[in-house]
Amino acid sequence: MVRILGTCVALALIIVMAFPFVHDAYHRYEVAQRLKPLMSDRDLAAWRQWNGDAKSFGRSLLERCELSNGSGSPVCDPYKSAIE
């Protein structure tokens, strides 16, 4: 009985500790799938080396788009929807 309870507690602890990492990995995957059609080869290489979270990478792409096309440009709308 104690062995089963200990195993359940250990399993619950592993799940609680792994949740933030799994959540971040899934969010990164989700944002990457939405941004992939918008990214150039250079952006894809930068994405592979990016250490931050997915939203901050998307924001950097959005900021770059707004710098080159003007703030509020409709060309940048796909970037906005991808990071939301």
Biopython code that builds the backbone (N, CA, C, O; Angstrom):
import numpy as np
from Bio.PDB.StructureBuilder import StructureBuilder

atoms = [
    (1, "MET", "N", (0.822, -1.199, 0.000)),
    (1, "MET", "CA", (0.000, 0.000, 0.000)),
    (1, "MET", "C", (0.864, 1.259, 0.000)),
    (1, "MET", "O", (0.608, 2.202, -0.749)),
    (2, "VAL", "N", (1.901, 1.259, 0.861)),
    (2, "VAL", "CA", (2.791, 2.413, 0.944)),
    (2, "VAL", "C", (3.559, 2.578, -0.365)),
    (2, "VAL", "O", (3.796, 3.702, -0.809)),
    (3, "ARG", "N", (3.944, 1.470, -0.981)),
    (3, "ARG", "CA", (4.672, 1.518, -2.243)),
    (3, "ARG", "C", (3.804, 2.146, -3.342)),
    (3, "ARG", "O", (4.285, 2.963, -4.128)),
    (4, "ILE", "N", (2.551, 1.767, -3.389)),
    (4, "ILE", "CA", (1.630, 2.318, -4.395)),
    (4, "ILE", "C", (1.401, 3.802, -4.149)),
    (4, "ILE", "O", (1.404, 4.597, -5.089)),
    (5, "LEU", "N", (1.206, 4.173, -2.911)),
    (5, "LEU", "CA", (1.008, 5.581, -2.572)),
    (5, "LEU", "C", (2.257, 6.395, -2.897)),
    (5, "LEU", "O", (2.153, 7.500, -3.429)),
    (6, "GLY", "N", (3.417, 5.868, -2.586)),
    (6, "GLY", "CA", (4.676, 6.553, -2.909)),
    (6, "GLY", "C", (4.862, 6.725, -4.400)),
    (6, "GLY", "O", (5.335, 7.764, -4.860)),
    (7, "THR", "N", (4.489, 5.706, -5.155)),
    (7, "THR", "CA", (4.576, 5.781, -6.616)),
    (7, "THR", "C", (3.628, 6.842, -7.160)),
    (7, "THR", "O", (3.999, 7.599, -8.057)),
    (8, "CYS", "N", (2.436, 6.905, -6.641)),
    (8, "CYS", "CA", (1.457, 7.911, -7.084)),
    (8, "CYS", "C", (1.939, 9.323, -6.760)),
    (8, "CYS", "O", (1.813, 10.230, -7.582)),
    (9, "VAL", "N", (2.488, 9.505, -5.571)),
    (9, "VAL", "CA", (3.003, 10.816, -5.177)),
    (9, "VAL", "C", (4.181, 11.211, -6.071)),
    (9, "VAL", "O", (4.270, 12.362, -6.500)),
    (10, "ALA", "N", (5.071, 10.282, -6.351)),
    (10, "ALA", "CA", (6.210, 10.559, -7.223)),
    (10, "ALA", "C", (5.748, 10.904, -8.635)),
    (10, "ALA", "O", (6.284, 11.823, -9.256)),
    (11, "LEU", "N", (4.773, 10.185, -9.137)),
    (11, "LEU", "CA", (4.231, 10.456, -10.467)),
    (11, "LEU", "C", (3.576, 11.836, -10.516)),
    (11, "LEU", "O", (3.771, 12.580, -11.477)),
    (12, "ALA", "N", (2.806, 12.179, -9.492)),
    (12, "ALA", "CA", (2.170, 13.491, -9.436)),
    (12, "ALA", "C", (3.217, 14.596, -9.382)),
    (12, "ALA", "O", (3.049, 15.634, -10.022)),
    (13, "LEU", "N", (4.281, 14.392, -8.639)),
    (13, "LEU", "CA", (5.348, 15.381, -8.531)),
    (13, "LEU", "C", (6.052, 15.574, -9.872)),
    (13, "LEU", "O", (6.363, 16.701, -10.258)),
    (14, "ILE", "N", (6.300, 14.483, -10.574)),
    (14, "ILE", "CA", (6.931, 14.577, -11.899)),
    (14, "ILE", "C", (6.039, 15.339, -12.867)),
    (14, "ILE", "O", (6.525, 16.161, -13.643)),
    (15, "ILE", "N", (4.751, 15.076, -12.827)),
    (15, "ILE", "CA", (3.812, 15.775, -13.714)),
    (15, "ILE", "C", (3.785, 17.265, -13.402)),
    (15, "ILE", "O", (3.810, 18.088, -14.316)),
    (16, "VAL", "N", (3.734, 17.615, -12.136)),
    (16, "VAL", "CA", (3.699, 19.032, -11.743)),
    (16, "VAL", "C", (4.985, 19.730, -12.157)),
    (16, "VAL", "O", (4.946, 20.877, -12.605)),
    (17, "MET", "N", (6.110, 19.068, -12.017)),
    (17, "MET", "CA", (7.387, 19.688, -12.370)),
    (17, "MET", "C", (7.584, 19.781, -13.881)),
    (17, "MET", "O", (8.256, 20.699, -14.350)),
    (18, "ALA", "N", (7.023, 18.864, -14.646)),
    (18, "ALA", "CA", (7.205, 18.850, -16.094)),
    (18, "ALA", "C", (6.216, 19.751, -16.822)),
    (18, "ALA", "O", (6.466, 20.133, -17.966)),
    (19, "PHE", "N", (5.109, 20.098, -16.194)),
    (19, "PHE", "CA", (4.054, 20.868, -16.865)),
    (19, "PHE", "C", (4.551, 22.170, -17.490)),
    (19, "PHE", "O", (4.230, 22.421, -18.651)),
    (20, "PRO", "N", (5.319, 23.019, -16.786)),
    (20, "PRO", "CA", (5.749, 24.276, -17.420)),
    (20, "PRO", "C", (6.597, 24.054, -18.674)),
    (20, "PRO", "O", (6.481, 24.806, -19.642)),
    (21, "PHE", "N", (7.437, 23.037, -18.660)),
    (21, "PHE", "CA", (8.279, 22.767, -19.820)),
    (21, "PHE", "C", (7.461, 22.259, -21.001)),
    (21, "PHE", "O", (7.692, 22.661, -22.141)),
    (22, "VAL", "N", (6.519, 21.389, -20.729)),
    (22, "VAL", "CA", (5.661, 20.859, -21.783)),
    (22, "VAL", "C", (4.770, 21.964, -22.343)),
    (22, "VAL", "O", (4.562, 22.046, -23.553)),
    (23, "HIS", "N", (4.253, 22.800, -21.475)),
    (23, "HIS", "CA", (3.395, 23.902, -21.907)),
    (23, "HIS", "C", (4.169, 24.861, -22.803)),
    (23, "HIS", "O", (3.660, 25.279, -23.843)),
    (24, "ASP", "N", (5.387, 25.212, -22.417)),
    (24, "ASP", "CA", (6.205, 26.111, -23.212)),
    (24, "ASP", "C", (6.559, 25.487, -24.562)),
    (24, "ASP", "O", (6.531, 26.167, -25.588)),
    (25, "ALA", "N", (6.888, 24.210, -24.564)),
    (25, "ALA", "CA", (7.228, 23.534, -25.816)),
    (25, "ALA", "C", (6.025, 23.487, -26.761)),
    (25, "ALA", "O", (6.170, 23.689, -27.967)),
    (26, "TYR", "N", (4.853, 23.223, -26.217)),
    (26, "TYR", "CA", (3.656, 23.191, -27.061)),
    (26, "TYR", "C", (3.336, 24.574, -27.599)),
    (26, "TYR", "O", (2.970, 24.712, -28.766)),
    (27, "HIS", "N", (3.469, 25.604, -26.764)),
    (27, "HIS", "CA", (3.197, 26.966, -27.218)),
    (27, "HIS", "C", (4.193, 27.381, -28.302)),
    (27, "HIS", "O", (3.822, 28.024, -29.285)),
    (28, "ARG", "N", (5.444, 27.011, -28.114)),
    (28, "ARG", "CA", (6.472, 27.310, -29.117)),
    (28, "ARG", "C", (6.126, 26.629, -30.444)),
    (28, "ARG", "O", (6.259, 27.238, -31.506)),
    (29, "TYR", "N", (5.686, 25.379, -30.388)),
    (29, "TYR", "CA", (5.290, 24.651, -31.589)),
    (29, "TYR", "C", (4.106, 25.324, -32.280)),
    (29, "TYR", "O", (4.086, 25.480, -33.501)),
    (30, "GLU", "N", (3.125, 25.718, -31.477)),
    (30, "GLU", "CA", (1.923, 26.355, -32.011)),
    (30, "GLU", "C", (2.258, 27.659, -32.741)),
    (30, "GLU", "O", (1.810, 27.874, -33.868)),
    (31, "VAL", "N", (3.039, 28.522, -32.103)),
    (31, "VAL", "CA", (3.410, 29.795, -32.711)),
    (31, "VAL", "C", (4.273, 29.555, -33.943)),
    (31, "VAL", "O", (4.122, 30.249, -34.948)),
    (32, "ALA", "N", (5.171, 28.587, -33.877)),
    (32, "ALA", "CA", (6.023, 28.284, -35.029)),
    (32, "ALA", "C", (5.195, 27.851, -36.228)),
    (32, "ALA", "O", (5.500, 28.233, -37.357)),
    (33, "GLN", "N", (4.161, 27.067, -36.004)),
    (33, "GLN", "CA", (3.317, 26.621, -37.111)),
    (33, "GLN", "C", (2.580, 27.789, -37.755)),
    (33, "GLN", "O", (2.370, 27.805, -38.968)),
    (34, "ARG", "N", (2.187, 28.771, -36.934)),
    (34, "ARG", "CA", (1.494, 29.935, -37.489)),
    (34, "ARG", "C", (2.456, 30.897, -38.177)),
    (34, "ARG", "O", (2.077, 31.576, -39.131)),
    (35, "LEU", "N", (3.705, 30.961, -37.698)),
    (35, "LEU", "CA", (4.676, 31.884, -38.282)),
    (35, "LEU", "C", (5.419, 31.299, -39.480)),
    (35, "LEU", "O", (5.942, 32.047, -40.306)),
    (36, "LYS", "N", (5.471, 29.979, -39.584)),
    (36, "LYS", "CA", (6.283, 29.324, -40.616)),
    (36, "LYS", "C", (5.997, 29.823, -42.035)),
    (36, "LYS", "O", (6.949, 30.057, -42.779)),
    (37, "PRO", "N", (4.744, 29.997, -42.448)),
    (37, "PRO", "CA", (4.511, 30.488, -43.813)),
    (37, "PRO", "C", (4.978, 31.933, -44.014)),
    (37, "PRO", "O", (5.176, 32.364, -45.150)),
    (38, "LEU", "N", (5.154, 32.675, -42.932)),
    (38, "LEU", "CA", (5.528, 34.079, -43.031)),
    (38, "LEU", "C", (7.041, 34.294, -42.976)),
    (38, "LEU", "O", (7.526, 35.373, -43.313)),
    (39, "MET", "N", (7.789, 33.264, -42.551)),
    (39, "MET", "CA", (9.216, 33.432, -42.318)),
    (39, "MET", "C", (10.048, 33.093, -43.549)),
    (39, "MET", "O", (9.738, 32.174, -44.307)),
    (40, "SER", "N", (11.120, 33.871, -43.719)),
    (40, "SER", "CA", (12.101, 33.586, -44.772)),
    (40, "SER", "C", (13.095, 32.550, -44.244)),
    (40, "SER", "O", (13.016, 32.134, -43.088)),
    (41, "ASP", "N", (14.017, 32.145, -45.093)),
    (41, "ASP", "CA", (15.036, 31.182, -44.666)),
    (41, "ASP", "C", (15.888, 31.758, -43.533)),
    (41, "ASP", "O", (16.285, 31.044, -42.612)),
    (42, "ARG", "N", (16.158, 33.050, -43.618)),
    (42, "ARG", "CA", (16.938, 33.713, -42.569)),
    (42, "ARG", "C", (16.178, 33.708, -41.244)),
    (42, "ARG", "O", (16.767, 33.493, -40.184)),
    (43, "ASP", "N", (14.883, 33.942, -41.309)),
    (43, "ASP", "CA", (14.049, 33.926, -40.097)),
    (43, "ASP", "C", (13.980, 32.514, -39.500)),
    (43, "ASP", "O", (14.004, 32.357, -38.279)),
    (44, "LEU", "N", (13.895, 31.497, -40.348)),
    (44, "LEU", "CA", (13.858, 30.118, -39.856)),
    (44, "LEU", "C", (15.159, 29.746, -39.149)),
    (44, "LEU", "O", (15.145, 29.059, -38.128)),
    (45, "ALA", "N", (16.283, 30.204, -39.701)),
    (45, "ALA", "CA", (17.573, 29.942, -39.053)),
    (45, "ALA", "C", (17.643, 30.658, -37.710)),
    (45, "ALA", "O", (18.143, 30.104, -36.731)),
    (46, "ALA", "N", (17.145, 31.885, -37.665)),
    (46, "ALA", "CA", (17.126, 32.629, -36.398)),
    (46, "ALA", "C", (16.195, 31.952, -35.392)),
    (46, "ALA", "O", (16.486, 31.933, -34.196)),
    (47, "TRP", "N", (15.088, 31.401, -35.864)),
    (47, "TRP", "CA", (14.132, 30.712, -34.982)),
    (47, "TRP", "C", (14.777, 29.492, -34.327)),
    (47, "TRP", "O", (14.566, 29.235, -33.142)),
    (48, "ARG", "N", (15.562, 28.745, -35.102)),
    (48, "ARG", "CA", (16.216, 27.550, -34.557)),
    (48, "ARG", "C", (17.215, 27.903, -33.457)),
    (48, "ARG", "O", (17.447, 27.107, -32.548)),
    (49, "GLN", "N", (17.806, 29.093, -33.540)),
    (49, "GLN", "CA", (18.795, 29.500, -32.548)),
    (49, "GLN", "C", (18.195, 30.348, -31.430)),
    (49, "GLN", "O", (18.903, 30.721, -30.495)),
    (50, "TRP", "N", (16.918, 30.655, -31.509)),
    (50, "TRP", "CA", (16.253, 31.529, -30.531)),
    (50, "TRP", "C", (16.128, 30.817, -29.191)),
    (50, "TRP", "O", (15.645, 29.687, -29.119)),
    (51, "ASN", "N", (16.566, 31.490, -28.131)),
    (51, "ASN", "CA", (16.488, 30.910, -26.796)),
    (51, "ASN", "C", (15.301, 31.423, -25.995)),
    (51, "ASN", "O", (14.959, 30.847, -24.962)),
    (52, "GLY", "N", (14.679, 32.483, -26.450)),
    (52, "GLY", "CA", (13.555, 33.062, -25.728)),
    (52, "GLY", "C", (12.258, 32.337, -26.017)),
    (52, "GLY", "O", (12.244, 31.273, -26.636)),
    (53, "ASP", "N", (11.171, 32.930, -25.561)),
    (53, "ASP", "CA", (9.873, 32.308, -25.810)),
    (53, "ASP", "C", (9.370, 32.652, -27.208)),
    (53, "ASP", "O", (9.903, 33.538, -27.876)),
    (54, "ALA", "N", (8.343, 31.942, -27.630)),
    (54, "ALA", "CA", (7.839, 32.069, -28.990)),
    (54, "ALA", "C", (7.207, 33.427, -29.257)),
    (54, "ALA", "O", (7.356, 33.981, -30.346)),
    (55, "LYS", "N", (6.500, 33.964, -28.265)),
    (55, "LYS", "CA", (5.841, 35.255, -28.462)),
    (55, "LYS", "C", (6.847, 36.372, -28.675)),
    (55, "LYS", "O", (6.610, 37.267, -29.486)),
    (56, "SER", "N", (7.968, 36.338, -27.959)),
    (56, "SER", "CA", (8.953, 37.404, -28.118)),
    (56, "SER", "C", (9.605, 37.335, -29.503)),
    (56, "SER", "O", (9.935, 38.372, -30.079)),
    (57, "PHE", "N", (9.791, 36.133, -30.041)),
    (57, "PHE", "CA", (10.317, 36.013, -31.396)),
    (57, "PHE", "C", (9.301, 36.567, -32.401)),
    (57, "PHE", "O", (9.667, 37.292, -33.326)),
    (58, "GLY", "N", (8.043, 36.226, -32.214)),
    (58, "GLY", "CA", (6.997, 36.758, -33.091)),
    (58, "GLY", "C", (6.899, 38.272, -33.004)),
    (58, "GLY", "O", (6.683, 38.946, -34.012)),
    (59, "ARG", "N", (7.060, 38.810, -31.786)),
    (59, "ARG", "CA", (7.045, 40.264, -31.626)),
    (59, "ARG", "C", (8.211, 40.912, -32.354)),
    (59, "ARG", "O", (8.062, 41.989, -32.930)),
    (60, "SER", "N", (9.373, 40.263, -32.333)),
    (60, "SER", "CA", (10.522, 40.832, -33.041)),
    (60, "SER", "C", (10.264, 40.845, -34.551)),
    (60, "SER", "O", (10.646, 41.795, -35.233)),
    (61, "LEU", "N", (9.622, 39.803, -35.073)),
    (61, "LEU", "CA", (9.257, 39.802, -36.497)),
    (61, "LEU", "C", (8.229, 40.885, -36.800)),
    (61, "LEU", "O", (8.305, 41.553, -37.832)),
    (62, "LEU", "N", (7.269, 41.055, -35.897)),
    (62, "LEU", "CA", (6.247, 42.092, -36.082)),
    (62, "LEU", "C", (6.886, 43.486, -36.051)),
    (62, "LEU", "O", (6.557, 44.340, -36.874)),
    (63, "GLU", "N", (7.785, 43.707, -35.112)),
    (63, "GLU", "CA", (8.455, 45.010, -35.032)),
    (63, "GLU", "C", (9.272, 45.288, -36.282)),
    (63, "GLU", "O", (9.290, 46.413, -36.781)),
    (64, "ARG", "N", (9.945, 44.267, -36.787)),
    (64, "ARG", "CA", (10.719, 44.448, -38.015)),
    (64, "ARG", "C", (9.802, 44.774, -39.190)),
    (64, "ARG", "O", (10.131, 45.619, -40.022)),
    (65, "CYS", "N", (8.656, 44.108, -39.258)),
    (65, "CYS", "CA", (7.690, 44.386, -40.320)),
    (65, "CYS", "C", (7.164, 45.812, -40.219)),
    (65, "CYS", "O", (7.041, 46.514, -41.222)),
    (66, "GLU", "N", (6.851, 46.233, -38.979)),
    (66, "GLU", "CA", (6.333, 47.586, -38.802)),
    (66, "GLU", "C", (7.388, 48.645, -39.088)),
    (66, "GLU", "O", (7.050, 49.736, -39.547)),
    (67, "LEU", "N", (8.637, 48.351, -38.831)),
    (67, "LEU", "CA", (9.700, 49.308, -39.169)),
    (67, "LEU", "C", (9.838, 49.480, -40.676)),
    (67, "LEU", "O", (10.060, 50.591, -41.159)),
    (68, "SER", "N", (9.710, 48.397, -41.411)),
    (68, "SER", "CA", (9.885, 48.492, -42.856)),
    (68, "SER", "C", (8.613, 48.904, -43.590)),
    (68, "SER", "O", (8.697, 49.482, -44.673)),
    (69, "ASN", "N", (7.430, 48.620, -43.026)),
    (69, "ASN", "CA", (6.174, 48.922, -43.725)),
    (69, "ASN", "C", (5.334, 50.002, -43.062)),
    (69, "ASN", "O", (4.314, 50.417, -43.613)),
    (70, "GLY", "N", (5.743, 50.459, -41.898)),
    (70, "GLY", "CA", (4.969, 51.465, -41.185)),
    (70, "GLY", "C", (4.079, 50.833, -40.134)),
    (70, "GLY", "O", (3.590, 49.715, -40.294)),
    (71, "SER", "N", (3.884, 51.570, -39.062)),
    (71, "SER", "CA", (3.073, 51.068, -37.954)),
    (71, "SER", "C", (1.614, 50.913, -38.366)),
    (71, "SER", "O", (1.038, 51.809, -38.982)),
    (72, "GLY", "N", (1.024, 49.780, -38.025)),
    (72, "GLY", "CA", (-0.378, 49.527, -38.353)),
    (72, "GLY", "C", (-0.602, 49.106, -39.788)),
    (72, "GLY", "O", (-1.737, 49.115, -40.265)),
    (73, "SER", "N", (0.451, 48.739, -40.481)),
    (73, "SER", "CA", (0.326, 48.323, -41.879)),
    (73, "SER", "C", (-0.434, 46.998, -41.983)),
    (73, "SER", "O", (-0.204, 46.089, -41.186)),
    (74, "PRO", "N", (-1.336, 46.885, -42.958)),
    (74, "PRO", "CA", (-2.070, 45.629, -43.123)),
    (74, "PRO", "C", (-1.163, 44.458, -43.514)),
    (74, "PRO", "O", (-1.544, 43.300, -43.342)),
    (75, "VAL", "N", (0.025, 44.748, -44.034)),
    (75, "VAL", "CA", (0.972, 43.698, -44.390)),
    (75, "VAL", "C", (1.414, 42.943, -43.139)),
    (75, "VAL", "O", (1.753, 41.761, -43.210)),
    (76, "CYS", "N", (1.412, 43.623, -41.996)),
    (76, "CYS", "CA", (1.890, 43.035, -40.742)),
    (76, "CYS", "C", (0.796, 42.305, -39.968)),
    (76, "CYS", "O", (1.079, 41.711, -38.927)),
    (77, "ASP", "N", (-0.421, 42.335, -40.440)),
    (77, "ASP", "CA", (-1.526, 41.682, -39.723)),
    (77, "ASP", "C", (-1.330, 40.176, -39.507)),
    (77, "ASP", "O", (-1.695, 39.673, -38.444)),
    (78, "PRO", "N", (-0.767, 39.438, -40.472)),
    (78, "PRO", "CA", (-0.546, 38.010, -40.199)),
    (78, "PRO", "C", (0.396, 37.765, -39.014)),
    (78, "PRO", "O", (0.234, 36.783, -38.290)),
    (79, "TYR", "N", (1.373, 38.644, -38.815)),
    (79, "TYR", "CA", (2.267, 38.505, -37.661)),
    (79, "TYR", "C", (1.501, 38.730, -36.356)),
    (79, "TYR", "O", (1.712, 38.032, -35.364)),
    (80, "LYS", "N", (0.617, 39.712, -36.382)),
    (80, "LYS", "CA", (-0.168, 39.991, -35.173)),
    (80, "LYS", "C", (-1.049, 38.808, -34.809)),
    (80, "LYS", "O", (-1.134, 38.423, -33.643)),
    (81, "SER", "N", (-1.702, 38.235, -35.804)),
    (81, "SER", "CA", (-2.598, 37.111, -35.509)),
    (81, "SER", "C", (-1.815, 35.857, -35.125)),
    (81, "SER", "O", (-2.329, 35.015, -34.389)),
    (82, "ALA", "N", (-0.587, 35.720, -35.610)),
    (82, "ALA", "CA", (0.210, 34.525, -35.294)),
    (82, "ALA", "C", (0.681, 34.537, -33.841)),
    (82, "ALA", "O", (0.807, 33.475, -33.231)),
    (83, "ILE", "N", (0.942, 35.706, -33.280)),
    (83, "ILE", "CA", (1.480, 35.740, -31.923)),
    (83, "ILE", "C", (0.398, 35.865, -30.873)),
    (83, "ILE", "O", (0.706, 35.827, -29.682)),
    (84, "GLU", "N", (-0.843, 36.012, -31.259)),
    (84, "GLU", "CA", (-1.932, 36.111, -30.288)),
    (84, "GLU", "C", (-2.419, 34.760, -29.861)),
    (84, "GLU", "O", (-3.336, 34.664, -29.045)),
]
sb = StructureBuilder()
sb.init_structure("model")
sb.init_model(0)
sb.init_chain("A")
sb.init_seg("    ")
for serial, (resi, resn, name, xyz) in enumerate(atoms, 1):
    if name == "N":
        sb.init_residue(resn, " ", resi, " ")
    sb.init_atom(name, np.array(xyz, "f"), 0.0, 1.0, " ", f" {name:<3s}", serial, name[0])
structure = sb.get_structure()
